[in-house]
Amino acid sequence: MELDDRVTELERRVAALEGTHATAPRLGDGDFWALDGLKEQLAALRAADGGVLFTGAVRLPTGERYDWQQGALTEELLAGDWTQAAESFAALGHPVRLRLLREIVGGRRTAAELAELDELGTTGQIYHHLRQLTGAGWLHTTARGRYEVPAGRVVPLLVALSAGLP
């Protein structure tokens, strides 16, 4: 096959893949099953102001599985102290820290493994970011300098990430 023919075939295949991705169904498209369940719960609680629900069933690339849900009433959220969330959000507000979290969730668990990656900075800078994430509760250390996202934070991390994406 000539080079031009190969390039044309690759362009056709890429266009087909992009078209498939663009029209691929998303979880819950056109179906408010989670919202309907939340509304039933809110009605049973007689919560006139409503509420929010976050839930997830996740299997990480490492094989770990997490099922998680959290709900809150609107009234409680609006009356709460929002400044308590500042440290948590601030820790997520740096591209290097987000990359570290992605790598750790993906299976790179030690500072040495993380230091091998490009664009994360010096070992000292990596430790600085790891301390920020640990202090905010997004990470904890396990035996011998291994880091992991705590089980109760895996789905909230993915929820925060999905909320921040366009």
N, C-alpha and C positions, 0 to 999 in steps of 0.2 A: 504494500500500500504506500502510495506517495505521501510525502510530508503534508501537502495541502489537504489531502483526503483525510489523513489522521487528525489534523487540526480541526477540520470541519466536523468530523465524527465526535471529537471531544467536546466541541462547542455545543453540538446537538445534545449530548448526554448531560452536560452541565445545565443547559437550559431545562431539560426534562426534570432533573433533580431539583432545581430551584422552583420550578412550577409545582412539583409534588410537595415540597416543603411549605410553599406559600399557601397551599390549599389544604394542608394536613389538618385534621381536626384537633382541637385543643380540648383538654379535659373540661367537661361540663359545657361545651359550646351548645347554646340554645336550650339548655336544660338547667333549671335552678334547683336541683335536688338538694344541694347543701343549704341554700338560702331557705328553701321551703322547710327543711328540718329545723333550722334556726328559728324561723318564725313560729313554728309549733311550740318549741321550747319557750320562746318569749311570751307567747300567749298563755301558756300554762303558768308562767311566773307572773303574769299580769304586768309585764315590763313595757309600759306604754312608749317609753323613749327608745326602745330597741336595744340592740347589742351587736357585737361582732364575734365572729368565730374563725379561728385559724386551725387548720387540721392538716395532717399529712401522714402518708405511709411511704417510707423511703427505704431503698436499698442502695447503699453507697458502692462505689467501685471496689471497695475492700471487702464487700460481702456483708457488712454490718447492716442490720435492719432496725428501723425505728418507726414506731407508731406514736403519734402525738396529737393532742388537741388541747386548745385553750379557748375559753369563751369569756367575755366580759360584758357587763351591762353598760350601756352608754352613759347613764347617770353616774356610775362609779368612775368610769374613765374620765369624764369631764370634771368631776370633783377632785380627782386624784392629783398628786404632786408630780407634774410632768418633768420637773428638773431631775428626778431620780433616773430618768432614762437618758440624760445627757451624756454620761460617761460611756454608756453602751453604744449609743449612736456615734459618738466621737471616735470610738475605737474602730468602727466600721468605715469611717470617713477618710481613709487613706488607701490609695491604690495598692501599695505594697502589703498592707495588712489584709486586704481582700484577697490578694494573690496568695499570701501565706495560708489563709483559711482554706482556699480552694485546694491548694497542694496538700494540706494536712487531711482534709476530708477525702482527698483522692488517694491517700496512703503514704505520703512522705511525712514521717512522724518525728524525725530527729532534726536538731539544728544543723548537724553535718549534712544531712540530705538536702535540707533547705538552702544551705550555703552554696551548694553545687549549682543552683539554678541561676540563670542570668537575670540581671536587672533588679535584684533584690537588695543590692548594696553590700556593705562589708558585714562580717560576722557580728561586729558590735551593733551595727544598725539593725540587723535581723533580730538580735536579742532584745533590743529596745522595743521593736514592734511586737515581739512575742510577749514581753512584759505588759505592754499596753493591752493586748488581747486577753491575757490571763487576768489582769486586774479588773477588766470589765466583765469577766465571766464567760467570754467566748472560747477560751481555751483553759485546759488544766494540764498539769504535768503528771505523767505516770512514771514508772520506774526508769531510772537512768536517762533523764533528759528527753524523754519521749513526750510529745504533745498530742493532745486529741481534743476535739470539740466534745464537751460533755453531752451525754445522751439527750438530756432535756433541752439542749440548745441547737441540735442539728436541724430540726424542722423550723424553729423560729429563725435561724440563720437563712434558710432557704426562702422562708416567707419574706423576710426583710429584703433579701436580694430580689425576689420577684416583684416586690412593691417598688423597688428603686429602678427597675428596668422599664423602658418605654413600652 
